[in-house]
């Protein structure tokens, strides 16, 4: 079992109703709760209207902190010390610092493809990690529609994905298939 860094020894997250956007669950003009369905329908329509060559809205991460890495390590149970133990990363692995989990970066790439998609719409996601992502890196994640097919009353979008550091180095690339409409 990997040695836990001090930031992981006690870990707890609590989500409260106040943490959710105010519009979710609030009564609509008809008096029923708005669960975000109208917004999702609009977003799904926008996604379905994309054409080959169109780009998805970019996602900027801001600097990735040691704290965020520690939270991800605890949540994913990936406690490899190159991600959680500064001394191990520097002195045993020869790294400049702990590094960001590849799957953490993949989560950002997936978010671009799922931001406007209905739940369950992702049919495939593939990622290749090109180089390490370091503490403090700012990533810009981008997506571009590379294929659009209609099958069985559904639209299937294939999008190329990329995560690029602030120094213009691509750290990960990928591809995602999103199904819009009846499947």
GROMACS elastic network, one bead per residue, 0.5 to 0.9 nm:
[ bonds ]
;  ai    aj funct       b0    kb
    1     4     6  0.88206   500
    1    79     6  0.83102   500
    1    80     6  0.89662   500
    2    79     6  0.59147   500
    2    80     6  0.61136   500
    2    81     6  0.64949   500
    3    79     6  0.76233   500
    3    80     6  0.82794   500
    3    81     6  0.69501   500
    3    84     6  0.86384   500
    3    85     6  0.80119   500
    4     7     6  0.79072   500
    4     8     6  0.59332   500
    4     9     6  0.62688   500
    4    79     6  0.69973   500
    4    80     6  0.89502   500
    4    81     6  0.77678   500
    4    84     6  0.71632   500
    4    85     6  0.75856   500
    5     8     6  0.55101   500
    5     9     6  0.66641   500
    5    70     6  0.83697   500
    5    79     6  0.89677   500
    5    81     6  0.81338   500
    5    84     6  0.58506   500
    5    85     6  0.56492   500
    5    86     6  0.85702   500
    6     9     6  0.53475   500
    6    10     6  0.79421   500
    6    85     6  0.88340   500
    7    10     6  0.70208   500
    7    11     6  0.78727   500
    7    67     6  0.75314   500
    7    70     6  0.66489   500
    7    71     6  0.85606   500
    7    84     6  0.84153   500
    8    11     6  0.59061   500
    8    70     6  0.62778   500
    8    71     6  0.74683   500
    8    73     6  0.81571   500
    8    74     6  0.65312   500
    8    84     6  0.82181   500
   11    71     6  0.78524   500
   11    74     6  0.74583   500
   15    18     6  0.81286   500
   15    19     6  0.63052   500
   15    20     6  0.83487   500
   16    19     6  0.53240   500
   16    20     6  0.74024   500
   17    20     6  0.55895   500
   17    21     6  0.86639   500
   17    22     6  0.89796   500
   18    21     6  0.76846   500
   18    22     6  0.77257   500
   19    22     6  0.85702   500
   20    23     6  0.82996   500
   20    24     6  0.68596   500
   21    24     6  0.56967   500
   21    25     6  0.88439   500
   22    25     6  0.76802   500
   22    26     6  0.68101   500
   23    26     6  0.53376   500
   23    27     6  0.82772   500
   23    28     6  0.87047   500
   23    34     6  0.68367   500
   23    35     6  0.77407   500
   23    36     6  0.73380   500
   24    27     6  0.87331   500
   24    33     6  0.77686   500
   24    34     6  0.58608   500
   24    35     6  0.50277   500
   24    36     6  0.57960   500
   25    28     6  0.86659   500
   25    32     6  0.86491   500
   25    34     6  0.50812   500
   25    35     6  0.50775   500
   25    36     6  0.77955   500
   26    31     6  0.89848   500
   26    32     6  0.80242   500
   26    33     6  0.52522   500
   26    34     6  0.56460   500
   26    35     6  0.76821   500
   27    30     6  0.75307   500
   27    31     6  0.52037   500
   27    32     6  0.51052   500
   27    34     6  0.58913   500
   28    31     6  0.52221   500
   28    32     6  0.55628   500
   28    33     6  0.58125   500
   28    34     6  0.55934   500
   29    32     6  0.75575   500
   30    33     6  0.85448   500
   31    34     6  0.89287   500
   33    36     6  0.89936   500
   34    37     6  0.70512   500
   34    38     6  0.80252   500
   35    38     6  0.81802   500
   36    39     6  0.54663   500
   36    40     6  0.62580   500
   36    41     6  0.88110   500
   37    41     6  0.61210   500
   37    42     6  0.86871   500
   38    41     6  0.51550   500
   38    42     6  0.63971   500
   38    43     6  0.86979   500
   39    42     6  0.51925   500
   39    43     6  0.62133   500
   39    44     6  0.86300   500
   40    44     6  0.60116   500
   40    45     6  0.85540   500
   40   116     6  0.70798   500
   40   117     6  0.76552   500
   40   118     6  0.67248   500
   41    44     6  0.50639   500
   41    45     6  0.62294   500
   41    46     6  0.87091   500
   41   118     6  0.80765   500
   42    45     6  0.51551   500
   42    46     6  0.63458   500
   42    47     6  0.87282   500
   42   116     6  0.88407   500
   43    46     6  0.50570   500
   43    47     6  0.61930   500
   43    48     6  0.86357   500
   43   115     6  0.86733   500
   43   116     6  0.51273   500
   43   117     6  0.69967   500
   43   118     6  0.83354   500
   44    47     6  0.50086   500
   44    48     6  0.61422   500
   44    49     6  0.86748   500
   44   116     6  0.61186   500
   44   117     6  0.57158   500
   44   118     6  0.65038   500
   44   180     6  0.68214   500
   44   181     6  0.81620   500
   45    48     6  0.50843   500
   45    49     6  0.63087   500
   45   180     6  0.83666   500
   45   181     6  0.89638   500
   46    49     6  0.51891   500
   46    50     6  0.67498   500
   46   116     6  0.80183   500
   47    50     6  0.55459   500
   47    56     6  0.89142   500
   47   116     6  0.65980   500
   47   117     6  0.69886   500
   47   157     6  0.86271   500
   47   180     6  0.74635   500
   48    51     6  0.83879   500
   48   155     6  0.67778   500
   48   156     6  0.85875   500
   48   157     6  0.81108   500
   48   179     6  0.88737   500
   48   180     6  0.60948   500
   48   181     6  0.79977   500
   50    53     6  0.85103   500
   50    54     6  0.62002   500
   50    55     6  0.83832   500
   50    56     6  0.88258   500
   50   145     6  0.75301   500
   50   148     6  0.84796   500
   50   157     6  0.84015   500
   51    54     6  0.55603   500
   51    55     6  0.88984   500
   51   145     6  0.67187   500
   51   146     6  0.84676   500
   51   147     6  0.80619   500
   51   148     6  0.69711   500
   51   157     6  0.87356   500
   52    55     6  0.86638   500
   52   144     6  0.77999   500
   52   146     6  0.52118   500
   52   147     6  0.55898   500
   52   148     6  0.63815   500
   52   157     6  0.85531   500
   52   158     6  0.88147   500
   52   159     6  0.87959   500
   53   144     6  0.61664   500
   53   145     6  0.53359   500
   53   146     6  0.61429   500
   53   147     6  0.83877   500
   54   143     6  0.86702   500
   54   144     6  0.57650   500
   54   145     6  0.55216   500
   54   146     6  0.82701   500
   55    58     6  0.82283   500
   55   142     6  0.76146   500
   55   143     6  0.56948   500
   55   145     6  0.62296   500
   55   159     6  0.86629   500
   56   112     6  0.70480   500
   56   113     6  0.77271   500
   56   142     6  0.67101   500
   56   143     6  0.50906   500
   56   144     6  0.58776   500
   56   145     6  0.76072   500
   56   159     6  0.85902   500
   57   112     6  0.72236   500
   57   141     6  0.88725   500
   57   142     6  0.70391   500
   57   143     6  0.74250   500
   58   112     6  0.70760   500
   58   140     6  0.66418   500
   58   141     6  0.55850   500
   58   143     6  0.70710   500
   59   108     6  0.77512   500
   59   109     6  0.84743   500
   59   111     6  0.82584   500
   59   112     6  0.66468   500
   59   139     6  0.79868   500
   59   140     6  0.56592   500
   59   141     6  0.50291   500
   59   142     6  0.66575   500
   60   138     6  0.71106   500
   60   139     6  0.57318   500
   60   141     6  0.63694   500
   60   142     6  0.89828   500
   61    64     6  0.71712   500
   61   108     6  0.79866   500
   61   137     6  0.85950   500
   61   138     6  0.57385   500
   61   139     6  0.53341   500
   61   140     6  0.65582   500
   61   141     6  0.80789   500
   62   136     6  0.81906   500
   62   137     6  0.75166   500
   62   139     6  0.68393   500
   62   140     6  0.86474   500
   63   135     6  0.74627   500
   63   137     6  0.51001   500
   63   139     6  0.77541   500
   64    67     6  0.83363   500
   64    68     6  0.65516   500
   64    69     6  0.74805   500
   64   100     6  0.80216   500
   64   133     6  0.89862   500
   64   134     6  0.77801   500
   64   135     6  0.56122   500
   64   137     6  0.56651   500
   64   138     6  0.65337   500
   64   139     6  0.84355   500
   65    68     6  0.51864   500
   65    69     6  0.64192   500
   65    70     6  0.86577   500
   65   135     6  0.56914   500
   65   136     6  0.57839   500
   65   137     6  0.83777   500
   66    69     6  0.50146   500
   66    70     6  0.60854   500
   66    71     6  0.86028   500
   66    83     6  0.86940   500
   66    84     6  0.80684   500
   66    98     6  0.78548   500
   66    99     6  0.88019   500
   66   100     6  0.85350   500
   66   135     6  0.62258   500
   66   136     6  0.81182   500
   67    70     6  0.50255   500
   67    71     6  0.61807   500
   67    72     6  0.85866   500
   68    71     6  0.50879   500
   68    72     6  0.61504   500
   68    73     6  0.85566   500
   69    72     6  0.50666   500
   69    73     6  0.60739   500
   69    74     6  0.86502   500
   69    83     6  0.69640   500
   69    84     6  0.74116   500
   69    98     6  0.87517   500
   69    99     6  0.81532   500
   69   100     6  0.61681   500
   69   101     6  0.73859   500
   69   104     6  0.80889   500
   69   135     6  0.82561   500
   70    74     6  0.62244   500
   70    75     6  0.85668   500
   70    79     6  0.86560   500
   70    83     6  0.75857   500
   70    84     6  0.61626   500
   71    74     6  0.51992   500
   71    75     6  0.60780   500
   71    76     6  0.84936   500
   72    75     6  0.50518   500
   72    76     6  0.58804   500
   72    77     6  0.80747   500
   72    78     6  0.79980   500
   72   101     6  0.80959   500
   72   104     6  0.70516   500
   73    76     6  0.53253   500
   73    77     6  0.55882   500
   73    79     6  0.54866   500
   73    80     6  0.80950   500
   73    83     6  0.74031   500
   73    84     6  0.73597   500
   73   101     6  0.79391   500
   74    77     6  0.50982   500
   74    78     6  0.68793   500
   74    79     6  0.69831   500
   75    78     6  0.79530   500
   76    79     6  0.81877   500
   77    80     6  0.88548   500
   78    81     6  0.89056   500
   78    83     6  0.83816   500
   78   101     6  0.83617   500
   79    82     6  0.83808   500
   79    83     6  0.70148   500
   79    84     6  0.66117   500
   80    83     6  0.58165   500
   80    84     6  0.67392   500
   80    85     6  0.83670   500
   81    86     6  0.78644   500
   81    87     6  0.88822   500
   81    88     6  0.62635   500
   81    89     6  0.67004   500
   81    98     6  0.79078   500
   82    85     6  0.61301   500
   82    86     6  0.73856   500
   82    87     6  0.89644   500
   82    88     6  0.64664   500
   82    90     6  0.83992   500
   82    92     6  0.89226   500
   82    93     6  0.70674   500
   82    95     6  0.81215   500
   82    97     6  0.80795   500
   82    98     6  0.52949   500
   82    99     6  0.63174   500
   82   100     6  0.87083   500
   83    86     6  0.79040   500
   83    89     6  0.73987   500
   83    97     6  0.85531   500
   83    99     6  0.51647   500
   83   100     6  0.61913   500
   83   101     6  0.66593   500
   84    88     6  0.84813   500
   84    89     6  0.80927   500
   84    98     6  0.62776   500
   84    99     6  0.82468   500
   85    88     6  0.53429   500
   85    89     6  0.61101   500
   85    90     6  0.86297   500
   85    97     6  0.86093   500
   85    98     6  0.66035   500
   86    89     6  0.51010   500
   86    90     6  0.60730   500
   86    91     6  0.83761   500
   86    96     6  0.87563   500
   86    97     6  0.57608   500
   86    98     6  0.54896   500
   87    90     6  0.52556   500
   87    91     6  0.57180   500
   87    92     6  0.75164   500
   87    97     6  0.81632   500
   87    98     6  0.86408   500
   88    91     6  0.53978   500
   88    93     6  0.63650   500
   88    94     6  0.83635   500
   88    95     6  0.87670   500
   88    97     6  0.88959   500
   88    98     6  0.83529   500
   89    92     6  0.59493   500
   89    94     6  0.62659   500
   89    95     6  0.53578   500
   89    96     6  0.72380   500
   89    97     6  0.57598   500
   89    98     6  0.53904   500
   89    99     6  0.80161   500
   90    93     6  0.59119   500
   90    96     6  0.55533   500
   90    97     6  0.56786   500
   90    98     6  0.75344   500
   91    94     6  0.55406   500
   91    95     6  0.75791   500
   91    96     6  0.89891   500
   92    95     6  0.81873   500
   94    97     6  0.85732   500
   95    98     6  0.70824   500
   95    99     6  0.80596   500
   96    99     6  0.85952   500
   96   134     6  0.86516   500
   97   134     6  0.74022   500
   97   135     6  0.72416   500
   98   134     6  0.70644   500
   98   135     6  0.68243   500
   99   102     6  0.88632   500
   99   132     6  0.67483   500
   99   133     6  0.60040   500
   99   135     6  0.61555   500
  100   103     6  0.85171   500
  100   104     6  0.68258   500
  100   105     6  0.74909   500
  100   132     6  0.72719   500
  100   133     6  0.53522   500
  100   134     6  0.57341   500
  100   135     6  0.66564   500
  101   104     6  0.50822   500
  101   105     6  0.67539   500
  101   106     6  0.87914   500
  101   132     6  0.86241   500
  101   133     6  0.78270   500
  102   105     6  0.52328   500
  102   106     6  0.62699   500
  102   107     6  0.87433   500
  102   129     6  0.67014   500
  102   132     6  0.78926   500
  102   133     6  0.78085   500
  102   172     6  0.83545   500
  103   107     6  0.60989   500
  103   108     6  0.87698   500
  104   107     6  0.51490   500
  104   108     6  0.68854   500
  105   108     6  0.52526   500
  105   109     6  0.65517   500
  105   110     6  0.87830   500
  105   129     6  0.87976   500
  105   133     6  0.79989   500
  105   139     6  0.87098   500
  105   163     6  0.76316   500
  105   171     6  0.85389   500
  105   172     6  0.75754   500
  106   110     6  0.60804   500
  106   111     6  0.85115   500
  106   126     6  0.88688   500
  106   127     6  0.68123   500
  106   128     6  0.89474   500
  106   129     6  0.86691   500
  106   163     6  0.86339   500
  106   172     6  0.77333   500
  106   173     6  0.88563   500
  106   174     6  0.84655   500
  107   110     6  0.50497   500
  107   111     6  0.61400   500
  107   112     6  0.89660   500
  108   111     6  0.50323   500
  108   112     6  0.67878   500
  108   139     6  0.89193   500
  108   141     6  0.69978   500
  108   163     6  0.81565   500
  109   112     6  0.55342   500
  109   113     6  0.70445   500
  109   127     6  0.85606   500
  109   141     6  0.60867   500
  109   142     6  0.76285   500
  109   143     6  0.82302   500
  109   161     6  0.64623   500
  109   162     6  0.70493   500
  109   163     6  0.68434   500
  109   172     6  0.85210   500
  109   173     6  0.83357   500
  109   174     6  0.77268   500
  109   175     6  0.89886   500
  110   113     6  0.52659   500
  110   114     6  0.61561   500
  110   115     6  0.83929   500
  110   122     6  0.89095   500
  110   125     6  0.74879   500
  110   161     6  0.85345   500
  110   176     6  0.76087   500
  111   114     6  0.50129   500
  111   115     6  0.55099   500
  112   115     6  0.54766   500
  112   116     6  0.81182   500
  112   141     6  0.72294   500
  112   142     6  0.71296   500
  112   143     6  0.68739   500
  112   161     6  0.82339   500
  113   116     6  0.72523   500
  113   117     6  0.71173   500
  113   122     6  0.79058   500
  113   143     6  0.74231   500
  113   159     6  0.76303   500
  113   161     6  0.83761   500
  113   176     6  0.67720   500
  113   177     6  0.82864   500
  113   178     6  0.73382   500
  114   118     6  0.74807   500
  114   119     6  0.81156   500
  114   121     6  0.77567   500
  114   122     6  0.71602   500
  114   178     6  0.79566   500
  115   118     6  0.85417   500
  117   120     6  0.82358   500
  117   121     6  0.61344   500
  117   122     6  0.78805   500
  117   178     6  0.73224   500
  117   179     6  0.81601   500
  117   180     6  0.73078   500
  118   121     6  0.55721   500
  118   122     6  0.85945   500
  118   179     6  0.86665   500
  118   180     6  0.75671   500
  119   122     6  0.79722   500
  120   123     6  0.77301   500
  120   178     6  0.88885   500
  120   179     6  0.84980   500
  121   177     6  0.82720   500
  121   178     6  0.52966   500
  121   180     6  0.65896   500
  121   181     6  0.88203   500
  122   125     6  0.73698   500
  122   176     6  0.71542   500
  122   177     6  0.58537   500
  122   179     6  0.63864   500
  123   176     6  0.76148   500
  123   177     6  0.54834   500
  123   178     6  0.59325   500
  123   179     6  0.68844   500
  124   175     6  0.79392   500
  124   176     6  0.55543   500
  124   177     6  0.51393   500
  124   178     6  0.75101   500
  125   174     6  0.71945   500
  125   175     6  0.56896   500
  125   177     6  0.65089   500
  126   173     6  0.84000   500
  126   174     6  0.52220   500
  126   175     6  0.52745   500
  126   176     6  0.64715   500
  127   161     6  0.83786   500
  127   172     6  0.67705   500
  127   173     6  0.56627   500
  127   175     6  0.66115   500
  127   176     6  0.87723   500
  128   171     6  0.86132   500
  128   172     6  0.55599   500
  128   173     6  0.53631   500
  128   174     6  0.59917   500
  129   132     6  0.77137   500
  129   170     6  0.88839   500
  129   171     6  0.60127   500
  129   173     6  0.66630   500
  129   174     6  0.86296   500
  130   170     6  0.67964   500
  130   172     6  0.51881   500
  130   173     6  0.74209   500
  131   169     6  0.83610   500
  131   170     6  0.75356   500
  131   172     6  0.72150   500
  132   171     6  0.63711   500
  132   172     6  0.88782   500
  133   136     6  0.87763   500
  133   137     6  0.66158   500
  133   139     6  0.87421   500
  133   165     6  0.77415   500
  133   171     6  0.64863   500
  134   137     6  0.55503   500
  135   138     6  0.89788   500
  137   165     6  0.62741   500
  137   166     6  0.67531   500
  138   164     6  0.82173   500
  138   165     6  0.56900   500
  138   166     6  0.55610   500
  139   163     6  0.60544   500
  139   164     6  0.53645   500
  139   166     6  0.63785   500
  139   171     6  0.87003   500
  140   162     6  0.80869   500
  140   163     6  0.56318   500
  140   164     6  0.52822   500
  140   165     6  0.65562   500
  140   166     6  0.76869   500
  141   161     6  0.71738   500
  141   162     6  0.55783   500
  141   164     6  0.63839   500
  141   165     6  0.89707   500
  142   160     6  0.82160   500
  142   161     6  0.56440   500
  142   162     6  0.53469   500
  142   163     6  0.65209   500
  142   164     6  0.83094   500
  143   159     6  0.60090   500
  143   160     6  0.54432   500
  143   162     6  0.65459   500
  143   175     6  0.86005   500
  144   158     6  0.83958   500
  144   159     6  0.51461   500
  144   160     6  0.52860   500
  144   161     6  0.67179   500
  145   148     6  0.74734   500
  145   157     6  0.66805   500
  145   158     6  0.58267   500
  145   160     6  0.64524   500
  146   157     6  0.76997   500
  146   158     6  0.56524   500
  146   159     6  0.53188   500
  146   160     6  0.64063   500
  147   156     6  0.80038   500
  147   157     6  0.58625   500
  147   159     6  0.70107   500
  148   155     6  0.68791   500
  148   156     6  0.56574   500
  148   158     6  0.63569   500
  148   159     6  0.89593   500
  149   154     6  0.82587   500
  149   155     6  0.56941   500
  149   156     6  0.51800   500
  149   157     6  0.66931   500
  149   158     6  0.86187   500
  150   153     6  0.65915   500
  150   154     6  0.55900   500
  150   156     6  0.61912   500
  150   157     6  0.89474   500
  151   154     6  0.53122   500
  151   155     6  0.63967   500
  151   156     6  0.73800   500
  151   183     6  0.80204   500
  152   155     6  0.84300   500
  152   182     6  0.75814   500
  152   183     6  0.65300   500
  153   181     6  0.69290   500
  153   182     6  0.57671   500
  153   183     6  0.67376   500
  154   179     6  0.64971   500
  154   180     6  0.57618   500
  154   183     6  0.53778   500
  155   178     6  0.81647   500
  155   179     6  0.57149   500
  155   180     6  0.50739   500
  155   181     6  0.62919   500
  155   182     6  0.82213   500
  155   183     6  0.84209   500
  156   177     6  0.65613   500
  156   178     6  0.56188   500
  156   180     6  0.62636   500
  156   181     6  0.87626   500
  157   176     6  0.80051   500
  157   177     6  0.55621   500
  157   178     6  0.51797   500
  157   179     6  0.64509   500
  157   180     6  0.77781   500
  158   175     6  0.68784   500
  158   176     6  0.56351   500
  158   178     6  0.65185   500
  158   179     6  0.89873   500
  159   174     6  0.83731   500
  159   175     6  0.55455   500
  159   176     6  0.53488   500
  159   177     6  0.65475   500
  159   178     6  0.81753   500
  160   173     6  0.75171   500
  160   174     6  0.58597   500
  160   176     6  0.67192   500
  161   172     6  0.81649   500
  161   173     6  0.54379   500
  161   175     6  0.54981   500
  161   176     6  0.74398   500
  162   170     6  0.68573   500
  162   171     6  0.77467   500
  162   172     6  0.57166   500
  162   174     6  0.62786   500
  162   175     6  0.86212   500
  163   169     6  0.85912   500
  163   170     6  0.57649   500
  163   171     6  0.57210   500
  163   172     6  0.51818   500
  163   173     6  0.63570   500
  163   174     6  0.88273   500
  164   167     6  0.78952   500
  164   168     6  0.57498   500
  164   169     6  0.54901   500
  164   171     6  0.56913   500
  164   172     6  0.72750   500
  164   173     6  0.88834   500
  165   168     6  0.53395   500
  165   169     6  0.53322   500
  165   170     6  0.62680   500
  165   171     6  0.67552   500
  166   169     6  0.73552   500
  167   170     6  0.88373   500
  170   173     6  0.74015   500
  179   182     6  0.81060   500
  179   183     6  0.71248   500
  180   183     6  0.77897   500
